[in-house]
Amino acid sequence: MRQPSVNARRVAAASVTLVVAAGVAACGPKDSGAQGAGGGSQPHKGGTLTVLNAQPQENFDPARLYTSGGGNVPSLVFRTLTTRNRENGAAGAKVVPDLATDTGRPDKDATVWTYTLKAGLKYEDGTPITSADIKYGIERSFAPELSGGAPYLRDWLVGAAGYQGPYKDKKGLSAIETPDSRTIVFHLDKPEGEFPYLATQTQFTPVPRSKDTGTKYEEHPLSSGPYKVVSNENDGEHLVLARNPHWSAATDAERKAYPDRIDVRSGLDSSVIDQRLSASQGADAAAVTTDTNLGPAELAKVSGDKELAARVGTGHFGYTNYIAFNPKVKPFDDIRVRQAISYAIDRSSVVNAAGGSALAEPATTFLPNQKSFGYTPYDLFPAGPSGDPAKAKELLAQAGYKSGLTVTLTHSNAKDFETSPEIATAIQDALKKAGITVRLQGLEDNDYKAKIHDVGTEPGFFLAHWGADWPSGGPFLAPIFDGRQIVKDGANFNTGLLNDKSVNTEIDSINKLTDLDAAARRWGALDKKIGEQALTVPLFHPVYKRLYGKDVKNIVISDWTGVLDISQIAVK
């Protein structure tokens, strides 16, 4: 997943749309259990679940959504070939079948993937779901007018790079075959052992050609999930979902679909959302949020109230906040300078600036501290929680800066507690102890993003963050460290401009593996190898804390999304 677009502390992992992000690591939920609110009573069907959000659920078309694991609200309407396992913590970071009978059958090279659809699948109008519908759903995601979804299929499918979608090219993609109504076969340009993860994206949602209304499809997409769209006002600002009478739990082991109705209201101020969830009056008693996290001030208030504290879900999502170096810019072309800064960082002060230990966990690895990513503990520049300014000074002297040096740190002025002034100031204070004077360059968020993602303007020293499209080391390490993904005429995310043949080769080798546990171990080892080049300084992994209403139960928070899974929630 690319970097979250707005106020990442509050918005990241919203549907986990790229959220585009949207929208955490090591131990899964800490203070939420499978029963959630309501004590030990069993969840039951019925009632209306209200969702209070800051960001509207825009572009409610499976072709245009960029989600992780199918998203949160979207996955109530759109089913895909595979989906995320709807369980707490680490168990929820696994990919499982959805419309398909299994997670896919690869050939020996992992360049051909075959899926068989379950029997008895139907849309909201009672018509059967076919493999041709999934093929067409994918093809329409290539149409320029329906852009916005994940880009992988264009890169992975044979001959798909220049395809413009079925509105301009009715022949379709020859790389996708449908030999019968329940079988679909994908032919890939190169081995991709993680194809089952990609098949969770909403582009794999079935769309019948006869019901496609182009750019208007988002107003009433045909449901394959437990809920159908009743109304969609102001491009997702108010979205109402009701039961799909033709959805069958017998074909869907993941979505519980307890409420009769889902009422999604967006465009709300984050403080208003927290106030309404806290008060839990009227319909808000059965309300949750899928995009608003508690900030430091709100969390302090909630922590002092036993009843409210019991209504906070804690989650972790694959996400790392870090310092990025551009080694093409002096003095960061000298690895000893980069190492010195790595030693000088006071992570305890950075964590405090990010909201404290309840909202941030210190990081010494680039990969998030979750097993599915291949997390391998290491600390290549051990300096304890408060840094080692003496070691930093020693390295600076070796690099020819015995009297210290002055550098500029670029950051965003957005109040996100991640790349914002609070974090930059904490770094400035820590480096001062090592003889490094840090000048802060704060930019408005759009200017900041434009500057750091352009190879021509990328600064030498800046704050950055990254979240994963799915819980694996692949979409985490490759975009940042694969030299073939350096983009010179567009948005570049390889911040260290690394183009190391051995790294690129290892990425290709791991991508061939269909044993995801074996792949995870390799990703962990590669993370450590790259870390030796000191192209980044991992700072912390965020922790997500969200309030929910007093009548909400069956809280499930997986390490895939880090947020409440509304497909599991029941209300009184």
C-alpha positions in Angstrom: 0.0 0.0 0.0 1.3 3.4 -0.8 1.6 6.0 1.8 -1.7 7.2 3.4 -3.0 10.4 1.9 -4.3 12.4 4.8 -3.8 12.6 8.5 -2.4 9.1 8.7 -2.7 8.8 12.5 -6.5 9.2 12.2 -7.2 8.0 8.7 -4.7 5.3 7.7 -6.3 1.9 7.3 -9.7 3.4 6.8 -10.9 0.6 4.6 -7.6 0.1 4.4 -8.0 1.9 1.1 -4.8 3.4 0.0 -5.6 4.6 2.0 -4.8 4.7 0.0 -4.5 3.9 2.1 -5.6 3.2 3.6 -5.3 1.6 6.5 -0.6 -1.8 12.2 2.3 -5.1 14.2 3.6 -7.6 16.7 1.0 -8.7 19.1 -2.5 -8.1 17.7 -5.3 -6.6 19.8 -4.5 -6.1 23.4 -7.7 -4.9 25.0 -10.4 -6.2 22.7 -11.8 -9.7 22.8 -13.9 -11.8 20.5 -17.0 -11.0 22.6 -16.4 -7.3 22.6 -19.0 -5.1 24.4 -22.0 -6.8 25.9 -20.1 -9.2 28.2 -20.4 -12.9 27.4 -23.7 -12.7 25.6 -23.7 -14.3 22.2 -23.9 -12.1 19.1 -27.2 -12.3 17.3 -28.7 -11.0 14.0 -30.7 -7.8 13.7 -30.5 -4.1 14.2 -28.7 -1.3 12.5 -25.0 -0.7 12.7 -24.0 3.0 12.3 -20.5 3.8 10.9 -19.2 7.3 11.7 -16.3 8.3 9.5 -14.3 11.4 8.6 -13.6 10.3 5.0 -16.5 9.5 2.6 -16.4 6.1 0.9 -15.7 7.6 -2.5 -15.6 5.7 -5.8 -17.7 2.8 -4.6 -16.9 0.8 -7.7 -14.7 -2.3 -7.3 -12.6 -1.3 -10.2 -11.7 2.0 -8.6 -11.1 1.0 -5.0 -7.6 0.5 -3.7 -8.0 -1.8 -0.7 -6.1 -4.3 1.4 -7.9 -7.6 1.9 -11.0 -6.3 0.2 -11.4 -3.3 2.5 -13.9 -2.9 5.3 -17.1 -1.4 4.1 -16.4 -2.5 0.5 -16.1 -6.2 1.5 -19.7 -6.2 2.8 -20.8 -5.7 -0.8 -17.9 -7.0 -2.9 -16.7 -10.6 -2.7 -13.4 -11.6 -4.3 -11.6 -14.8 -5.2 -9.8 -14.7 -1.9 -10.1 -12.6 1.2 -8.4 -12.0 4.6 -9.0 -14.4 7.5 -11.5 -12.6 9.8 -9.8 -13.5 13.1 -8.0 -11.5 15.9 -4.4 -10.8 15.7 -1.8 -12.8 13.8 -4.4 -15.4 12.7 -6.1 -12.7 10.8 -3.0 -12.0 8.6 -3.7 -15.2 6.5 -5.3 -15.2 3.1 -8.3 -17.6 2.8 -10.8 -18.6 0.0 -13.8 -16.4 -0.7 -15.6 -16.9 -4.0 -13.0 -19.6 -4.8 -12.8 -23.1 -3.4 -9.2 -22.5 -2.4 -6.5 -19.8 -2.5 -5.4 -20.8 -5.9 -3.5 -23.6 -7.7 -0.2 -22.5 -9.2 1.8 -24.3 -11.8 5.4 -25.3 -10.9 6.7 -21.9 -11.9 3.9 -19.8 -10.2 3.3 -18.1 -13.5 -0.1 -19.8 -14.1 -2.8 -19.6 -11.3 -6.1 -21.5 -11.5 -9.2 -20.9 -9.4 -12.5 -22.8 -9.2 -15.6 -20.9 -8.0 -17.8 -22.4 -5.3 -21.2 -23.8 -6.4 -24.3 -21.8 -5.8 -22.9 -18.3 -5.8 -25.5 -15.6 -6.7 -25.8 -11.8 -7.1 -28.4 -9.7 -5.2 -30.8 -10.3 -8.2 -30.6 -14.0 -7.9 -28.5 -14.6 -11.1 -25.5 -16.8 -10.8 -21.9 -15.5 -10.5 -19.6 -16.9 -13.2 -15.9 -16.9 -13.9 -16.6 -14.7 -17.0 -18.0 -12.0 -14.6 -14.7 -12.0 -12.7 -12.7 -11.8 -15.9 -14.9 -8.9 -17.0 -14.6 -7.2 -13.6 -10.8 -7.3 -13.9 -10.9 -6.0 -17.5 -13.0 -3.0 -16.7 -10.5 -2.0 -14.0 -8.1 -1.2 -16.8 -10.4 1.4 -18.3 -8.8 4.9 -17.9 -12.2 6.3 -16.7 -12.3 3.7 -13.9 -8.7 4.2 -12.6 -7.7 4.2 -9.0 -7.3 0.5 -8.2 -4.1 -1.4 -7.4 -1.7 -1.4 -10.3 -0.3 -5.0 -10.0 -2.5 -6.7 -12.6 -1.2 -4.3 -15.3 2.4 -5.4 -14.4 1.8 -9.0 -13.7 -0.6 -10.3 -16.5 0.9 -11.3 -19.8 0.3 -8.6 -22.4 -1.7 -6.3 -20.1 0.6 -3.3 -20.0 -1.1 -1.4 -22.8 -4.7 -2.7 -22.4 -7.3 0.1 -22.1 -10.3 -1.9 -20.8 -13.4 -3.5 -22.5 -15.0 -0.2 -23.5 -12.2 0.4 -26.0 -11.0 -3.2 -26.6 -13.8 -5.7 -26.6 -11.4 -8.6 -27.2 -10.4 -8.5 -23.5 -7.3 -9.9 -21.9 -6.1 -13.1 -23.4 -4.0 -13.6 -20.2 -7.3 -14.5 -18.3 -9.0 -17.7 -19.5 -12.5 -19.0 -18.5 -12.8 -22.5 -19.8 -16.1 -22.9 -18.1 -18.5 -21.0 -15.8 -16.6 -21.9 -12.6 -13.0 -21.9 -13.7 -10.7 -18.9 -14.2 -7.0 -19.1 -15.2 -4.4 -16.3 -14.9 -1.2 -16.2 -17.0 1.5 -14.1 -15.5 4.6 -12.5 -16.9 6.8 -13.7 -14.1 6.5 -16.0 -11.0 4.3 -14.4 -8.3 3.9 -16.7 -5.3 1.8 -14.0 -3.6 -0.9 -14.0 -6.2 -3.5 -15.2 -3.6 -2.9 -12.0 -1.7 -3.5 -9.9 -4.8 -6.8 -11.8 -5.4 -8.2 -10.1 -2.3 -8.3 -6.7 -4.1 -11.7 -5.5 -5.2 -10.7 -5.7 -8.9 -11.4 -9.4 -8.5 -15.0 -8.7 -7.8 -17.4 -10.2 -10.3 -19.3 -7.7 -12.5 -21.7 -9.0 -15.2 -21.2 -7.2 -18.5 -24.9 -6.7 -19.0 -25.2 -4.8 -15.7 -22.2 -2.6 -16.2 -23.1 1.1 -16.3 -19.6 2.5 -16.6 -18.8 5.4 -14.4 -22.3 5.2 -12.9 -21.9 1.7 -11.7 -20.7 3.0 -8.3 -24.2 4.3 -7.6 -25.6 0.8 -7.5 -23.0 -1.9 -8.0 -24.4 -5.5 -8.1 -23.7 -7.1 -4.8 -22.0 -10.5 -4.4 -21.7 -10.0 -0.6 -24.0 -10.1 2.3 -25.2 -6.5 1.8 -26.5 -4.5 -1.1 -26.4 -0.8 -1.7 -29.8 0.9 -0.9 -28.5 4.4 -1.4 -25.3 6.3 -2.1 -25.5 10.0 -1.5 -22.8 12.6 -2.4 -20.3 10.1 -3.6 -20.1 7.9 -0.5 -20.9 10.6 2.1 -24.0 8.7 3.2 -24.1 5.1 2.2 -26.9 2.8 3.3 -26.6 -1.0 3.0 -29.3 -3.7 3.5 -29.3 -7.4 3.4 -28.7 -9.2 0.1 -31.4 -11.9 0.2 -29.4 -14.1 -2.2 -26.2 -14.2 -0.2 -25.7 -17.5 1.5 -23.6 -18.1 4.6 -23.0 -21.6 3.3 -20.7 -20.2 0.7 -19.1 -17.5 2.9 -17.2 -18.6 6.0 -15.8 -15.2 6.7 -18.5 -12.6 6.9 -20.9 -13.0 9.8 -23.4 -10.3 8.6 -25.2 -9.9 11.9 -26.9 -6.4 11.5 -29.9 -6.1 9.2 -28.7 -2.7 8.0 -25.5 -0.7 7.8 -25.7 3.1 7.9 -22.4 4.8 6.9 -22.2 8.6 7.6 -19.1 10.5 6.6 -17.6 13.9 6.4 -17.6 14.3 10.2 -14.9 16.0 12.2 -12.8 13.4 14.0 -13.4 15.1 17.4 -17.2 14.9 16.8 -16.9 11.2 16.0 -15.0 10.5 19.2 -17.6 12.5 21.2 -20.5 10.7 19.7 -19.0 7.3 20.2 -18.1 8.2 23.8 -21.6 9.4 24.6 -23.2 6.4 22.9 -26.6 8.0 22.8 -29.5 6.7 20.5 -28.2 5.2 17.3 -24.6 6.0 18.3 -24.8 3.3 20.9 -24.6 0.8 18.0 -21.9 2.8 16.1 -18.2 2.3 15.2 -15.7 4.1 13.0 -13.5 2.6 10.3 -11.2 5.6 9.8 -10.8 7.6 13.0 -8.2 6.8 15.6 -7.8 8.2 19.0 -5.1 10.8 19.2 -2.9 11.4 22.3 -5.3 13.9 23.9 -8.4 11.8 23.3 -6.7 8.7 24.5 -5.7 10.4 27.7 -9.3 11.3 28.4 -10.6 7.8 27.6 -7.9 6.1 29.7 -9.2 7.8 32.8 -12.7 6.4 32.4 -13.0 2.7 33.1 -16.2 2.3 31.0 -14.8 4.1 28.0 -11.4 2.3 28.3 -13.3 -1.0 28.0 -14.7 0.2 24.6 -11.4 0.8 22.9 -10.2 -1.6 20.3 -6.4 -1.8 19.7 -4.9 -2.9 16.4 -1.7 -3.2 14.5 -1.2 -2.8 10.8 1.9 -3.4 8.7 3.3 0.2 8.8 6.6 1.8 9.5 7.6 5.4 10.1 11.2 6.2 9.3 13.9 8.6 8.3 14.9 8.4 4.7 18.3 9.3 3.2 19.1 10.2 -0.4 22.7 9.0 -0.7 23.1 11.1 -3.9 23.0 14.2 -1.6 26.0 15.2 0.5 26.9 14.5 3.3 24.5 11.5 3.2 26.6 9.9 0.4 28.9 8.8 3.2 27.5 5.7 5.0 29.3 6.8 8.2 27.1 9.9 8.4 24.0 7.8 7.9 25.2 5.4 10.6 26.0 8.3 12.9 22.4 9.5 12.7 21.2 6.0 13.2 23.1 5.8 16.5 22.1 9.3 17.6 18.3 8.8 17.3 16.4 8.9 20.6 13.5 6.6 19.9 11.9 7.2 23.3 11.5 10.9 22.5 10.2 10.1 19.0 7.7 7.6 20.5 6.6 10.3 23.0 6.2 12.8 20.1 4.1 10.3 18.3 1.6 10.1 21.2 3.4 7.8 23.7 3.9 4.1 24.0 0.2 3.4 23.7 0.1 4.8 20.1 3.6 3.9 18.9 6.1 1.1 19.2 9.8 1.8 18.7 11.3 0.2 15.5 14.8 -1.0 14.6 13.7 -3.0 11.6 12.2 -1.7 8.4 9.7 -4.6 8.3 6.8 -4.3 10.7 7.1 -6.6 13.7 4.6 -9.2 12.6 5.3 -12.8 11.6 3.5 -12.6 8.3 6.0 -10.0 7.1 8.9 -12.2 8.0 9.9 -10.0 10.9 13.4 -10.9 12.1 14.5 -8.9 15.1 17.8 -7.0 14.6 19.3 -3.7 15.7 22.3 -2.9 13.5 23.1 0.3 15.3 22.3 -0.5 18.9 22.0 2.6 20.9 19.4 1.8 23.5 16.1 3.7 23.7 17.8 7.1 24.1 20.5 6.9 21.5 24.3 6.9 21.7 25.6 10.3 20.9 29.2 9.3 21.7 29.2 6.6 19.1 27.6 9.0 16.6 30.4 11.6 17.2 33.0 8.9 16.7 31.6 8.0 13.3 31.2 11.6 12.3 34.9 12.2 13.1 35.8 9.2 10.9 33.8 10.8 8.1 35.7 14.1 8.5 33.2 16.0 10.7 35.0 16.1 13.9 33.5 19.5 14.7 30.0 18.3 13.8 27.9 19.2 10.8 24.6 21.0 9.9 21.9 19.2 7.9 18.3 20.0 6.8 15.4 17.7 7.7 12.4 17.9 5.5 9.0 17.1 7.0 5.3 17.7 6.6 3.4 20.4 8.5 0.3 18.1 8.6 -0.6 17.2 12.2 -0.4 13.5 11.7 2.1 12.6 14.5 4.1 10.8 11.9 6.0 13.0 9.5 4.9 16.2 11.3 6.8 18.9 13.3 6.5 17.0 16.6 8.6 14.1 15.2 11.0 16.4 13.4 11.7 18.4 16.6 12.4 15.2 18.6 14.9 14.2 16.0 16.4 17.7 16.0 16.9 17.6 19.8 18.5 14.1 19.7 21.0 14.9 17.0 22.1 18.1 18.7 23.6 15.9 21.4 25.8 14.2 18.8 27.0 17.6 17.4 24.6 17.6 14.5 22.7 20.8 13.9 19.3 20.1 12.2 17.5 22.8 10.4 13.8 22.0 9.9 12.1 22.4 6.6 8.4 22.1 7.1 6.2 22.0 4.0 2.5 21.9 3.4 1.5 18.3 2.9 1.0 18.4 -0.8 4.3 20.2 -1.3 6.0 17.8 1.0 4.8 14.8 -1.0 5.6 16.3 -4.3 9.1 17.1 -3.2 10.0 13.7 -1.6 8.5 11.6 -4.4 10.3 13.3 -7.3 13.7 12.0 -8.0 14.8 15.4 -9.2 13.8 17.2 -6.0 14.1 14.5 -3.4 16.0 16.0 -0.3 18.9 14.2 1.4 17.2 13.8 4.8 13.5 13.6 5.3 10.6 11.8 7.2 8.7 9.1 5.4 6.3 6.2 6.1 5.1 3.1 4.3 2.2 0.7 4.7 1.7 -2.7 3.1 -0.9 -3.6 0.5 -1.1 -7.0 2.1 0.7 -8.6 5.1 3.9 -9.8 3.5 7.4 -8.5 3.0 6.9 -8.2 -0.8 4.8 -5.1 -1.1 6.8 -3.6 1.8 10.3 -4.0 0.6 10.1 -4.1 -3.2 8.6 -0.6 -3.8 11.2 1.0 -1.5 14.3 -1.0 -2.4 13.9 -2.7 -5.8 16.0 -0.6 -8.2 13.7 -1.5 -11.1 10.9 0.4 -9.3 12.7 3.7 -9.3 10.5 6.1 -11.2 12.2 9.1 -12.8 9.2 10.7 -14.4 6.5 10.1 -11.8 5.9 9.3 -8.1 9.0 7.5 -6.8 9.0 5.6 -3.5 12.5 4.1 -3.7 13.7 6.8 -1.4 17.3 5.6 -1.2 17.5 5.2 -5.0 18.9 1.7 -4.3 19.6 -0.4 -7.4 21.5 -3.3 -6.0 21.6 -6.3 -8.3 21.8 -8.8 -5.4 18.7 -7.2 -3.8 16.8 -7.2 -7.0 17.7 -10.9 -7.7 16.6 -11.9 -4.2 13.3 -10.2 -4.6 12.7 -12.2 -7.8 13.7 -15.4 -6.1 11.4 -14.9 -3.1 8.5 -14.0 -5.5 8.7 -17.5 -7.0 7.9 -19.1 -3.6 4.3 -20.3 -3.1 5.2 -21.4 0.4 4.4 -18.1 2.1 6.0 -19.1 5.4 9.3 -19.8 3.6 8.9 -16.5 1.7 8.4 -14.6 5.0 11.7 -16.0 6.4 13.5 -14.8 3.2 11.9 -11.4 3.4 13.2 -11.0 7.0 16.7 -11.9 6.0 16.6 -9.5 3.1 15.3 -6.7 5.4 18.4 -7.1 7.6 20.8 -7.2 4.5 19.3 -4.0 3.2 19.4 -2.4 6.7 23.2 -2.8 6.7 23.3 0.0 4.0 21.7 2.5 6.5 19.4 4.0 3.8 16.7 4.4 6.4 16.4 4.8 10.1 13.2 2.9 11.3 11.6 5.0 14.0 8.3 3.4 15.1 5.3 1.4 14.1 1.9 3.0 14.9 -0.7 1.5 17.1 -4.4 2.1 16.3 -6.9 2.8 19.0 -10.6 3.3 18.2 -13.7 3.8 20.3 -16.9 1.9 19.6 -20.4 2.2 20.9 -21.7 0.6 24.1 -24.1 -1.7 22.2 -21.5 -3.1 19.8 -20.2 -6.6 20.4 -18.1 -9.3 18.7 -15.0 -7.1 18.2 -12.5 -8.7 15.8 -9.2 -6.8 14.9 -6.8 -8.7 12.7 -3.1 -7.9 12.0 -4.1 -7.5 8.3 -6.1 -4.3 8.8 -5.5 -3.3 12.4 -9.0 -2.0 12.7 -12.5 -3.2 13.7 -13.8 -5.6 11.1 -17.4 -4.6 10.6 -18.2 -7.9 8.8 -18.0 -9.5 12.3 -19.8 -6.9 14.4 -23.2 -7.5 16.1 -25.3 -4.9 17.8 -27.9 -5.2 20.6 
